[in-house]
Amino acid sequence: MTTSVAPAPPAERANAVAGPASALAPGGGLRRRIALRLLALLALYLLWEVTARVMRNPTFIPSPSAVWDQLITTSTVHDGVRGYSGHLLIEHLGVSLRRILIGSVIGIAGGLVLGVLMGTIGWLRVVTEPVVTFIRALPPLAYFSLFIIWFGIDETPKLWLLSIAALPPVAVATATAVQGAPTGLVEAARALGAGRWQTIRDVVLPAGLPEIFTGIRLAVGVAYSSVVAAETINGVPGIGGMVRDAQRYSQTDVVVLGLFAIGLSGLLIDALLRIAENRLIPWRGRS
């Protein structure tokens, strides 16, 4: 006696296939996600407001209204005083962003070159990998003092600090991506007559772009988190310099305002990098 099983309807088969993927997808639509984020922000605001009222110590925890007042004060001219230390908040942030941009570009470019060399030349990786790991483990302030001794207190040591901070993540990600390139694609390219560097340019690097871009995002984040250390000395104008200067005078509301400016602009930069990643690497996550 045989039992025949009728094939499932196409709709049921599609649901069965899409089941695991839909389970991994974030639930809800765009409106629900926006509502949840707004609700989370409201909860954080209420927690901040209640904590500030309970503590009653503006030097320890300033109230949201005090930070808002500092936002107005540092963004305008009041009683002949222009912003904070003679510069508006947007000017402080703009100077820091320019430093981060220059330092990140230098560090990313150096990391890409070093990563390709580490991934293709075995003995060079053996020599340089411990050095890159050593630098990545160092906190920025550990070698910033050395840069000040070498280059003075102008822009040069700040750019060197941000560049060195941004280099290791890109170098490690690029070297790993180059070493992990699909062997079949590499052999096919060489069989078609491509040289070593042509294979790296046309096959290895495009195949490793997702991992390399992750390293770039990490590098920008590391450079951004190092801006306060970079602007410890002679950092005004600069958002990190403003935070350090306000800390010396226990102006906690200005410190919190500076942290918000750094964090929000960092979110914007990361969002732009995500957009660029989706445009440049549309095949990421696809088999």
C-alpha positions in Angstrom: 0.0 0.0 0.0 1.5 3.3 -1.0 0.6 6.7 0.2 1.0 9.6 -2.2 1.6 13.1 -0.8 0.3 15.9 -2.9 2.8 18.8 -3.4 2.1 21.8 -1.3 0.5 24.8 -3.1 2.9 27.4 -4.4 1.8 29.9 -1.7 2.5 27.5 1.1 5.9 26.6 -0.3 6.8 30.3 -0.5 5.7 30.8 3.1 7.7 27.8 4.2 10.8 29.1 2.4 10.4 32.7 3.6 9.6 31.7 7.2 13.2 31.7 8.6 14.1 34.8 6.7 11.0 36.7 7.9 11.7 35.5 11.5 15.1 37.2 11.3 13.8 40.4 9.8 13.0 43.3 12.1 9.3 43.3 13.0 6.9 46.1 12.1 6.9 48.8 9.5 8.6 52.1 9.4 6.0 53.9 11.5 6.3 51.3 14.3 10.1 51.6 14.3 9.9 55.4 14.4 7.3 55.3 17.2 9.5 52.9 19.2 12.6 55.1 18.8 10.6 58.2 19.8 9.2 56.4 22.8 12.8 55.3 23.8 14.0 58.9 23.5 11.1 60.2 25.6 11.9 57.6 28.3 15.5 58.7 28.3 14.5 62.3 28.5 12.2 61.7 31.5 14.9 59.6 33.3 17.4 62.5 32.8 14.9 65.1 34.0 13.9 63.1 37.1 17.5 62.3 37.9 18.5 66.0 37.6 15.7 67.1 39.9 16.4 64.4 42.5 20.2 65.1 42.5 19.8 68.9 42.6 23.5 69.2 41.7 23.9 70.9 38.3 27.6 70.4 38.4 27.1 66.6 38.6 24.0 66.2 36.4 22.8 69.3 34.6 19.1 69.5 33.7 17.9 69.3 30.0 16.9 72.9 30.2 20.4 74.0 31.3 21.9 72.1 28.3 19.3 73.7 26.0 20.2 77.2 27.3 23.9 76.5 26.6 22.9 75.4 23.1 21.3 78.8 22.5 24.2 80.6 24.2 27.0 78.9 22.3 25.1 79.3 19.0 24.5 83.0 19.2 26.1 86.3 20.3 25.1 87.4 23.8 26.3 90.6 25.5 29.1 91.0 23.0 30.3 87.4 23.7 30.3 85.2 20.6 29.4 81.6 21.3 32.0 79.8 23.5 35.6 81.1 23.6 34.8 83.5 20.7 33.5 80.8 18.4 30.0 79.5 17.7 29.1 75.9 18.4 28.8 75.1 14.7 32.3 76.6 14.2 33.7 74.3 16.9 32.1 71.3 15.3 33.1 72.3 11.8 36.8 72.5 12.8 36.7 69.1 14.5 35.0 67.6 11.5 37.6 69.0 9.2 40.3 67.5 11.4 38.5 64.1 11.5 38.0 64.2 7.7 41.7 64.8 6.9 43.0 62.4 9.5 40.5 59.7 8.5 41.4 60.0 4.8 45.1 59.8 5.5 44.7 56.8 7.8 42.3 55.0 5.5 44.6 55.5 2.5 47.6 54.3 4.4 45.6 51.3 5.8 44.5 50.3 2.4 48.0 50.3 1.0 49.5 48.5 4.0 46.6 46.0 4.1 47.1 45.0 0.4 50.9 44.6 1.0 50.3 42.6 4.2 47.8 40.4 2.4 50.0 39.6 -0.6 53.5 39.6 0.8 53.9 36.9 3.4 57.1 38.1 5.1 55.8 41.6 5.2 52.7 40.5 7.1 54.9 38.6 9.6 56.9 41.8 10.2 54.2 44.4 10.3 51.2 42.6 11.9 52.6 42.8 15.5 53.4 46.5 15.0 49.8 47.2 13.7 48.3 45.2 16.6 50.6 47.1 19.1 49.5 50.5 17.7 45.8 49.5 17.7 46.1 48.5 21.4 47.5 51.8 22.5 45.1 54.6 23.7 45.5 57.8 21.7 46.8 59.8 24.6 49.7 57.4 25.0 51.4 58.6 21.8 49.9 62.1 21.5 52.4 63.5 24.0 55.2 62.2 21.7 53.7 63.9 18.7 53.5 67.2 20.6 57.3 66.8 21.4 58.0 66.1 17.7 55.6 68.5 15.9 54.6 71.2 18.4 51.0 72.2 19.4 49.6 73.2 16.0 47.5 71.1 13.7 50.2 68.6 12.8 50.1 66.5 16.0 46.3 66.4 15.9 46.2 65.1 12.3 49.0 62.6 13.1 47.0 61.3 16.0 43.8 60.9 14.1 45.6 59.3 11.1 47.4 56.7 13.3 44.2 55.9 15.1 42.3 55.3 11.8 45.0 53.2 10.1 45.0 49.8 12.0 41.3 48.9 11.5 41.6 49.4 7.7 44.9 47.6 7.5 43.7 44.6 9.4 40.4 44.4 7.5 42.1 44.8 4.1 44.8 42.2 4.8 42.1 39.7 5.9 40.0 40.4 2.9 42.9 40.0 0.5 43.9 36.7 2.1 40.3 35.5 2.1 39.7 36.2 -1.6 37.9 33.4 -3.5 40.5 31.1 -4.8 38.5 30.1 -7.9 38.1 33.7 -9.0 41.8 34.4 -8.5 42.9 31.3 -10.5 40.4 32.1 -13.2 41.8 35.7 -13.6 45.3 34.4 -13.8 44.3 31.7 -16.3 43.0 34.5 -18.5 46.4 36.3 -18.4 45.9 38.8 -15.6 49.0 39.8 -13.7 49.4 39.8 -9.9 48.5 43.4 -9.3 45.8 43.4 -12.0 44.2 40.4 -10.2 44.3 42.3 -6.9 42.8 45.4 -8.4 40.0 43.7 -10.5 39.2 40.5 -8.5 40.6 40.5 -4.9 39.7 44.1 -3.8 36.1 44.0 -5.2 35.5 40.6 -3.6 36.8 42.0 -0.3 35.0 45.3 -0.4 32.3 44.4 2.2 35.0 43.6 4.8 37.1 46.5 3.8 34.2 48.9 4.2 33.6 47.5 7.7 37.1 48.4 8.5 36.6 51.9 7.1 33.6 52.5 9.3 35.5 51.3 12.3 38.4 53.6 11.4 36.1 56.7 11.1 34.6 55.8 14.5 38.0 55.4 16.1 39.1 58.7 14.7 35.9 60.4 15.8 36.3 59.0 19.4 39.9 60.3 19.5 39.0 63.9 18.6 38.8 64.9 22.3 42.2 63.5 22.9 43.5 65.2 19.7 42.2 68.6 20.9 43.5 68.3 24.4 46.2 70.8 23.6 45.4 74.0 21.7 42.1 72.5 20.6 40.0 75.7 20.5 38.3 76.1 18.2 37.1 72.5 18.1 34.3 70.6 19.8 36.8 68.4 21.7 38.7 71.5 22.8 35.4 73.1 23.9 34.6 70.0 26.0 38.1 70.0 27.6 38.0 73.7 28.4 34.5 73.4 29.9 35.7 70.5 32.0 38.4 72.6 33.6 35.8 75.1 34.8 33.2 72.5 35.8 30.8 73.7 33.2 29.0 70.3 33.0 26.2 71.6 30.8 28.7 72.7 28.2 30.4 69.3 28.4 27.1 67.5 27.9 26.2 69.8 25.0 29.6 69.0 23.4 29.0 65.2 23.9 25.6 65.5 22.2 27.2 67.4 19.3 29.9 64.8 18.9 27.4 61.9 19.2 24.7 63.3 16.8 27.2 64.3 14.2 28.8 60.8 14.5 25.4 59.2 13.9 25.0 61.3 10.8 28.4 60.4 9.5 27.8 56.7 10.1 24.4 56.9 8.3 26.2 58.5 5.3 28.7 55.7 5.3 25.9 53.1 5.4 24.3 54.8 2.4 27.6 54.8 0.5 28.1 51.2 1.5 24.7 50.2 0.2 25.3 52.1 -3.1 28.8 50.8 -3.7 28.4 47.2 -2.4 24.8 46.2 -3.4 25.8 42.5 -3.4 26.6 42.5 0.3 24.8 39.8 2.2 23.8 38.0 -0.9 25.1 34.5 -1.8 
